[in-house]
Amino acid sequence: MAKTKPPEKVEKHYRTPLSVANSPAWRCLHYSAKALWGDMRATLTSFNNGDISAALSQLKHRGWSSSTTLAKALRQLEAGGFIRATRKTVGVEHGSKVCNLYRFTDIEVYEQPKKHIAAVKATRDWEQLASVAEAERAIAAASVPASMAPEKLASRKKTTLQKLHRDAAETASMASFDAAETAVRGGGPTAETAPINGPPKRRILKPDKYLEHA
């Protein structure tokens, strides 16, 4: 009886499931979002799903240097349903001492009490975007920063217009006030504004009056 060889040791790796790679949402992702998915997947172990970080400080050694590009890729992955946040903070750049944490929606999450991460079954959220057109709309909307969202721009435009109207009203009021003040004072120099060319001259009064020096 022939002896079978022991199985060779398999190197650690990550795979992209075909259900993910063939989905409409995956097809609409930018290359940077797909690259980020792979870099985050490389940190996945058997038990740490939900404790996946995408902090720029941890991804610099993988070539990430722009926080703007990283944030955009994260928004696209969330909009596509491939990841979900398990911990949301204001961000390290705004003074938080902890970063956001994420889970992959195609893998089950085990409870991690120390980090307040609850157990979650695989939700496969990308399947909710059934068509390419639907996925394109969702990812396009997520690609725009929150500060540039239409509702934010409309609010900013309204505030700017209100300020312009207020400034114009103040200018008109000041112009009216200046015109009224000029009319009261007259167009020429007044006693307050008349220039003094030298000391006042002496004047001689009538003989029965003494000389008065100004």
JOURMO-V416139 format. One record per residue. N is the residue number from 0. RES is the residue in one letter. PHI is phi in degrees with one decimal (* if undefined). PSI is psi in whole degrees, 0 to 359 (* if undefined). Layout:
n = {N N}
res = {RES RES}
phi = {PHI PHI}
psi = {PSI PSI}
This chain:
n = {0 1 2 3 4 5 6 7 8 9 10 11 12 13 14 15 16 17 18 19 20 21 22 23 24 25 26 27 28 29 30 31 32 33 34 35 36 37 38 39 40 41 42 43 44 45 46 47 48 49 50 51 52 53 54 55 56 57 58 59 60 61 62 63 64 65 66 67 68 69 70 71 72 73 74 75 76 77 78 79 80 81 82 83 84 85 86 87 88 89 90 91 92 93 94 95 96 97 98 99 100 101 102 103 104 105 106 107 108 109 110 111 112 113 114 115 116 117 118 119 120 121 122 123 124 125 126 127 128 129 130 131 132 133 134 135 136 137 138 139 140 141 142 143 144 145 146 147 148 149 150 151 152 153 154 155 156 157 158 159 160 161 162 163 164 165 166 167 168 169 170 171 172 173 174 175 176 177 178 179 180 181 182 183 184 185 186 187 188 189 190 191 192 193 194 195 196 197 198 199 200 201 202 203 204 205 206 207 208 209 210 211 212 213}
res = {M A K T K P P E K V E K H Y R T P L S V A N S P A W R C L H Y S A K A L W G D M R A T L T S F N N G D I S A A L S Q L K H R G W S S S T T L A K A L R Q L E A G G F I R A T R K T V G V E H G S K V C N L Y R F T D I E V Y E Q P K K H I A A V K A T R D W E Q L A S V A E A E R A I A A A S V P A S M A P E K L A S R K K T T L Q K L H R D A A E T A S M A S F D A A E T A V R G G G P T A E T A P I N G P P K R R I L K P D K Y L E H A}
phi = {* -69.7 -82.5 -88.8 -74.6 -65.7 -62.4 -70.2 -66.8 -90.2 -70.2 -60.3 -159.7 -128.5 -125.7 -98.4 -59.0 -63.6 -63.6 -81.2 -64.1 -95.3 -77.6 -58.1 -65.2 -65.1 -65.4 -92.5 -70.7 -72.4 -61.6 -65.2 -68.3 -65.8 -65.0 -66.4 -56.6 -66.7 -67.0 -73.0 -65.7 -66.9 -95.4 -77.3 -119.6 -71.7 -131.7 -102.7 -62.7 102.6 -115.0 -95.6 -101.3 -131.4 -70.0 -60.8 -62.8 -90.0 -104.2 -61.8 -71.0 -100.2 101.6 -82.8 -129.8 -112.7 -67.7 -66.4 -64.2 -63.9 -63.6 -64.5 -64.1 -63.4 -62.8 -66.9 -64.2 -69.7 -64.3 -76.1 86.0 -86.9 -135.1 -139.5 -77.5 -105.4 -149.2 -111.3 -128.9 -76.1 100.7 -62.4 -66.4 -105.6 103.6 -72.7 -90.4 -126.9 -104.6 -69.2 -124.3 -134.3 -128.3 -85.2 -77.0 -93.6 -130.7 -68.2 -106.7 -93.0 -63.1 -130.2 -59.0 -63.0 -108.4 57.7 -106.0 -85.1 -71.2 -140.3 -74.9 -61.2 -104.2 49.4 -65.9 -64.1 -71.4 -72.0 -92.3 -80.1 -128.1 -64.5 -61.9 -65.3 -66.5 -61.7 -64.7 -65.3 -75.2 -63.0 -65.5 -73.6 -72.7 -86.6 -58.2 -59.4 -70.3 -105.8 -63.1 -54.9 -67.4 -68.4 -64.9 -63.7 -64.6 -65.4 -65.5 -63.5 -63.5 -63.6 -64.7 -61.8 -66.9 -63.0 -63.9 -65.8 -62.1 -65.5 -65.6 -64.7 -64.6 -64.6 -64.4 -65.4 -65.5 -64.0 -63.8 -63.2 -64.8 -66.0 -66.1 -66.4 -64.6 -70.2 -77.8 95.2 -78.0 -87.1 -69.8 -99.2 -63.3 -76.4 -103.9 -65.1 -72.3 -102.1 -86.5 174.9 -68.9 -65.8 -79.3 -73.0 -133.0 -103.4 -87.2 -65.2 -57.0 -82.8 -110.2 -79.1 -71.4 -114.0 -101.2 -73.3}
psi = {125 139 137 142 144 146 140 149 127 127 147 142 169 152 152 112 144 330 332 309 332 2 151 323 320 322 334 354 147 159 328 323 320 322 320 320 317 319 325 324 331 341 1 135 191 340 0 13 132 343 37 123 150 37 142 324 332 344 359 323 350 7 1 127 347 121 330 314 319 315 321 318 320 317 321 318 322 317 326 348 15 333 159 146 135 345 121 131 177 350 146 326 342 16 356 144 355 156 171 151 150 163 151 131 350 3 144 147 129 149 135 86 324 332 11 41 120 157 136 135 159 128 339 55 337 340 346 339 92 340 159 320 317 318 321 318 316 317 325 319 323 339 341 128 154 325 341 9 151 319 326 317 321 318 318 320 320 318 319 317 320 320 320 316 320 316 320 321 319 321 318 319 317 323 319 319 316 320 318 320 323 321 322 318 332 163 333 179 144 181 331 329 352 135 148 112 344 183 150 146 153 151 144 123 191 159 329 2 150 162 132 126 127 *}
